[in-house]
Amino acid sequence: MDEYFKQAALIENDRVKKWKKDGGRVVGYACVLTPVEILEAAGVLPYRIRALGHGRTDLADAHLSRFNCSYCRSCLQLGLDGAYDFLDGLVETNGCDHIRGMFENWQYVKPSEFFHYVRVPHIVDEDSRKFFAEDIALFRQAVAKHFDVQITDEKLLRSIETSRRIRKYEKEIYQMRAGEEPALTGAEAMALFLYGCSIPAEEFADILKKVIDKRLDYDAGQGKARLMLCGSATDEVDFLKAVEDVGAVIVADALCFGWRAVAGDDGSKTDDPAEALASIYLDHILCPRMFDEFAMRRDLVVSAARDSKVDGVILVHNKFCDVHGVDNVQLRMALENEGIPALQLEKEYGAKADIGRLKTRIQAFLERIGN
Amino acid sequence: MVSQRTQTGLFDRTANLLELISKMPENISDEETQGVLRVLPPDVRQALSAFFIPSMRATSIVFLKMLGKCFIGAREAQKQGKKVILAPFNFPPELLHAFDSAFPLTSEVLSTVGVIALQGQGERYFNTALGFGLPDHICSANSIALGSILGGEDFRPDALISSAPGGCDVNSKIHEFVAHYLNIPQFFLQKPPDDSQRGRDCYVRYTKRMIRNLEEFLGEKLSEEKLRRVMEKANRCTELNNELWEMQKAKPSPLPNLYSLMLYGTRFTMWGTDAAIENLESMVATAKRRMKDPAFSKRPEKARTLWAYTSYYFDVLGLFNWMDDKGYAHLGDGLDLYFPQAVDCASMDTMIEGWARSAWNMPMTRQVGGESMSGAWTEDIVFAAGDLNADCVIFCGHHSCKQTWSVVSILGKELKKRLGLPILVLQGDSWLKNMTPIGAIQQQIEEFVTHALSRKKRSIKATSRIRDKRRKARGEAKS
């Protein structure tokens, strides 16, 4: 696990460096709704943009504003200061208003040769599913054209199968964490998943299998309070460590880099890869940017909290993140109605100065719930 | 039930005030006006005195009466068992006016009228929303009215329409929250971020789906005949709106600064009704009268300012009228940029497609709901600034408006590049005075406008010097 921790803490990790050295192309994306299978099938490495807790935003603040979420500002900062110069392209999605602004500024200031916008509907119905399937087909065409590769149905279906294998293993890891003796800490799982979305999918699937085998008899909890962590896109392994350092272990989550990437996909088969991808990404997405699915999100969070026998749920959002900021209120009400204690936290992304305040609040929460 | 409520909610208080104003004659004298204002609480007095300046008092009263029809109409409609449907400002209300069993209300109009006209300016309702644990960066534009509704002692809508998905996250989220909390149905009209024909066709399909859902909820089929009647009136509103746009090109602009607010106040509420036509006709008549008035045409217009998104509403006297007094024309803001077009009333299909086009063109949907937030917004601002001959652009910097804040740097650069126009980026809350006081806003506007004008003069002088030099070099006489 230490090696994954080490690699997950790097923007351009050793695997990316080797990939580039061998002549491979890398395309950055930020949102969990990006159908990365198309890039995989094209032989291009999809790399999920992250900021890894970088709190500096001086370059980004000249473009985005202080009223935009600090996670997006931190990502833009790294884009502008050259940390992401190894990327051969960017894929934008309309994940949220801040992320759209981040991509538009990035592309305006430092244009990428390959820039494509995947347009994801906010409400799922027959018409929007059709629209999204068409959009995925357009994405496929754009990737094939720009990188001058053929993306055959066979390659794409194989790539979809690999993603399914990853999700199956990730679900297994979630089950192992939810057990009496959680097999991984929340910080370990986050580091592993972060590393996973920056390396080739086949390799990640193999790593997950190894981790599962290695952690079959392991207790990362050791009697600590069991928490679930939900909320904004966060890749701050240090934040999760800080939560766990005060006497807790995160045994479940509904985070963008965590369960959200795992939850979808009922495994149903279709011969049309675009339709299959539309269904995988659009159905069962646990993201509050979907506007007619709160009941589904609420039920999934409540049942995950129950199944993992958590002592409490922390609902976190980055300052100015509206979709989570509002959703967390509804979730808190729903959890409390079910008798599950919940703590709502607003924080600045990557702000080291904020960590003391957050720890105090978490400690107080743990005391409140009797741990 | 209306009668059982304490009348402490924003809607009830505003409706009561508008009911009172509806009784005022349009030809009320200066003396009588002063008498009426004197008995009102300070915040209400200040707001109404902005509307009751002699040069536009009659038109203001027609406008306020139209708003009264909207508020009182909603109250009466609910009493009669009709469904009052709350929608955000980017939903063209004429569709709901075409149903016999529905009545539209607009969240942001409720907030704005409450902030402008009520003692206390609606802050307590925003605080109620925050009391639920909602973050302080939610948008006051809708959360003031919605906070009042959430508080329980106010009007309760029968359903919500959410037309902001794709245009604004926070708007969509807060409406979703209210629908869940009140356990009332919510209908959606999402905007695909695709400005090609594919996106437009998809939007028409979404529109038709939403209408089917509304019909099912209301138990009423949308009547072609009724829709045509409403759309024909909407077309008349379009003509009058476009007439005002054309008149605004004149220098000095014959449109009082408050017209910006009154125009979209009409667009977002009673568009497609006789009340809206009467109001717009009155606005046109006043503007024409000012245009013909020799004293008015001699009035100095020092600067022409275009506001890029919203204006400030917590002190309309301190912004719109203050700018008028300073000789700064307010040429409208982003909310005026809905570019109405006539709807073809030949058939049900053409009318629904026409309505969908109007909805696509509503402010926010059209700009930041575009395929590119910065691209679509920039195109509109550049067009409006050029067409209306603006000297400069002002961005209000409403703190909750994350989409515009995220791309205003691009807008600024493009304005400079394409038109050579400077932009002032303010920071504040358009609906709440406690973030930036109006005095600070006035000071920044004044400094900016003065600077922008002196730069423009220098630039004109420099250009003319260069032209003269070139002419001289070619041996031509100075013109």
Interface residues (C-beta under 8 A of the other chain):
Chain A: A62 H63 L64 S65 F67 N68 C69 C72 N94 C96 D97 H98 R100 G101 M102 E104 N105 Y108 Y117 R119 P121 H122 I123 D125 D127 S128 F131 E134 D135 P288 R289 F291 D292 F294 H317 K319 F320 D322 V323 G325 V326 D327 N328 V329 Q330 R332 Q344 E346
Chain B: F132 G133 L134 P135 H137 I138 S162 P165 G166 C168 D169 V170 S172 K173 I174 E176 F177 H180 Q186 F188 Q190 P192 P193 D194 R198 C202 R205 Y206 R209 V368 E371 S372 M373 S374 G375 H399 S400 C401 K402 Q403 W405 S406 V407 V408 S409 I410
